[in-house]
Amino acid sequence: MTTAADRFWRRTEALLAEFPADVRLHRDDFYSQPDWDVYQMRYTSADGFRLFAWLSVPHGDGPFPAVIRMPDYASVHDIIYTPLRERAVVMNPTFRGQRWSDQVFQAAFPGLLTEGIAGADSYVMRRVFADALRGFDAILQQDQAQIGKLAVIGAGLGGSLALAVASRRDAVIAVAANTPMALGNPASLAPGLAYPLAELDDYLRLYPDRREAVKRNTADLDPLKTAGKITAPVLLSVGINDIGLCPLAFGEKLAAKIPDCDLRVYHGASEGGGHEHAQIQLSWLSDKLGLG
Amino acid sequence: MATEQDLQDFSTQVTCPDDFDDFWTGTLEMLSAISLKPVITAEPLRSNDDVHVFNVTYLSLGGLEISAWYSLPAQGDGPFPAVINFPGYKSEPPVRRDWGKSGVAVLSVAVRGKLKSSAEFNPGYPGLLTAGLESKETYAYRGVIADCVRGVDFLRSRPEIDPERIYACGSSQGGGLTLITSALRPEIKAGVAGYPFLCCYPEAMAMFQSYPYDELACYARAYPDQEERMLDTLRYFDAVNFAPRIKCPMVVGIALDDEVCPPETSYAAYQALTGHKELWLFPNSGHGNAHDYPGQERAWLEGQIGLTAVVS
């Protein structure tokens, strides 16, 4: 049976198909390092939006395993920062409105989560998921580095984007998602949450008559609706005290929907497992990517 | 992971310039000559039953307009104690509504370059840390620090705020700015500096290949003939040199697995404090993610404010 979420994702793919990615790379001499090169990467997403990504490429001959680190809910996405960058291609894509992808539209934080939320076509977060898919496609289209095994990772919104991409792209061989944002799930509309999810309740407090529109226009983004389509193994971390991104009950439901999921539950809040989990994730990713 | 012994064995090469106090006295004099011109605008979207939230703007060094989130308790007329919250390097300042029920106001400052304060100055991220490094007069952080000082001035100008009960906190860059601003504004009564950035630049940029400190290493690699001048400029903006000038009680929180702000460099700032001070060490924690830090920060500040028994 075709669901509303299926229709949303098909529509998203169709929007992307209207514009070729037109990937351009420019070596950044300032930020390139002795052991890897850093590139400024630009490509086109839905609506003709030009997006930016940081791309690092190790010295030596490929193919290289690759990690795409999806952006969190923040104005800035890091310049390359992962211990794997010496041995793997690392891409940090941004979404529309983040710095370096803000020529047309500058996102507000807080604010982006409800930008245009009253309408399905105007709700910016639906396009943010399109941007994530296009970022994935762009790394496969660039010609600077030959890509081998490819993992997608992220935290918060980045965790949700990583899961969404994995549900749509079979080339993903591993996913590491920390405290994925519950946007789209009814849990995200509960009162008493912390930011960023609390932005939704802020909006509904001011516009109570728009509750049904908010539910309808976010629902397709619910990670639970695409989790069953993920074929890659997933390492998922949640914090028992998280009320801003991935409430525990939501995280447990999500894990149950993912066919191959290693759920780690930690004492923390939105930081999930923090440093402890970062070490576990690094080891897990290295194993999945064949980095020893 | 760094050990406590590593922290104690560390010695920084950072020295304090002879004209350090003159430079900052002159900067504060320039600042005081600029009218604050505060504008306060209600933000009904962010306000709730506990907290009234406002957007605030005020003028800072160079006449730049700086924005901040201003959260006031919904109950009572004040004067309220206030916490000034300084932002991290890449994160936007949070809307702090968590203190409202406790009767505490919060000013969350968007220093120049943050989205809300970027109309006239926007070097970007990465970029802020190296903007204007050519001299202490042009370095971006002269303005960033002034923006924080000006936030204290704003609070002291408000009739609903108790000027004798202003406290400071922040993590990462916010931790460094907590230390620095507390040195420049003795009106701050106590502060908590988490995982402080802006400490011991020469060592920090060499210890890890992680940003933002690595921006400095990139700068030195790109302009090797200017590295010495860069390091000289940075001495005027190093929290280690501000620390001995802080008179109020201060906490420094350090994660021993911090891979962004080397624990040794944060510890050097703690060591340089000469007033009442406390050290919180978090083993098995990285930058900004010690599970217990937010609760400890809150409890300690509540004690200082007088909401609970003082935690010592």
Interface residues (C-beta under 8 A of the other chain):
Chain A: D29 F30 Y31 Q33 A74 S75 V76 D78 I79 Y81 R99 W100 Q106 A108 F109 P110 Y195 D202 Y203 R205 L206 Y266 H267 G268 A269 E271 G274 H275 E276 A278
Chain B: P44 L45 R46 N48 K90 S91 E92 P94 V95 L115 G124 Y125 P126 Q209 S210 Y211 C218 Y219 A222 A255 D257 N284 S285 G286 G288 N289 A290 H291 P294
